[in-house]
Structures are given as structure tokens and as C-alpha cells.
Amino acid sequence: MDILWTLLTLPYAPVRGLTAIVKVVAREAESQQHNPVTVRRELEELDRAAAAGEITPEERDRGQQQVLERLTGPAAGRTPSRRGGSARRPTTDRGGGPRRPRGGPR
């Protein structure tokens, strides 16, 4: 059965290969974007350009803000996992009243 499946899906092999390559490139780009060395280099370049008079201090501040937002913002593409997180339980029951502790008298 595996041989038959391989033969039938053989025309899609280039697509699967291209998809794998795109994933690797995207992962590498994301790691470079969040690499502390790259971030520091960008911030130093902004400071150098401001000191040389190539950009205004306001432009430098905007550039620094963009770099820091890229690091701390949700644009990082990562969502916190539910495992090990501190997901808080609601303090009210479904009817809107205060939640009662489990196992206690009602």
C-alpha cells in the first residue's frame, strides 16, 4: 500500500519539497529577527546615524521603538501555550454569581 501511495503522490513531491524549504527559510528569518546580536546591531546603527546627522533624534526614537515592539509585541507569532501557563479561572459562575468552592455546602 505504501508503494502505491508513493507512486500516486509522486507528482506532488516538488510541492512538498518547496513547502519544507519555505518553512526552513521562515524559521531562520524569524530567529534572525529576534537574535539579540541583530537587535543590538540595529540599535547601534540607529544611534550612529543620529550622531552623524543622517537622521533626526525623533526618527531614531521611532526606529528604536519599532525594534523593541518587534521583540515584545504579538507580532512575534508565538502564542503562549496552555501547558504550564497561569490561565486564570473565572471568579463567577455561569449565572453571574460568585463561584462556590468545590465540595463545599451549597
Phi, psi and omega in degrees: 000321180296322180294317178298316180297320179296317180294322181289327182263005180303321179298340181269001182301317178298325179293317178296320178295317178295320178298318179296319179294318179298320178297318180295316180295318179296318179297318180293319179297319179294319180293324177292323181293329182256007180289127181301327180294317179294318180297314180298319179299318179295317179294320178294323178295320177296317179296319180296317180294324178291320179293327180278353180083012180285329177228158179279162176300328177294320178294322177298316180297319178296319178296318178296319179297320179296319179296315181291324177295324178297326180282320188258343185280170179290353179294351176298343177080005181255134174248141180296140180281156180281336179286129176077357180280174180254060178293124183270141178273149179295149181267004177234156176277181183296336180277356178098352180275172179295144181284136179268145177294149180291143173080355180274171178291148181255000000 
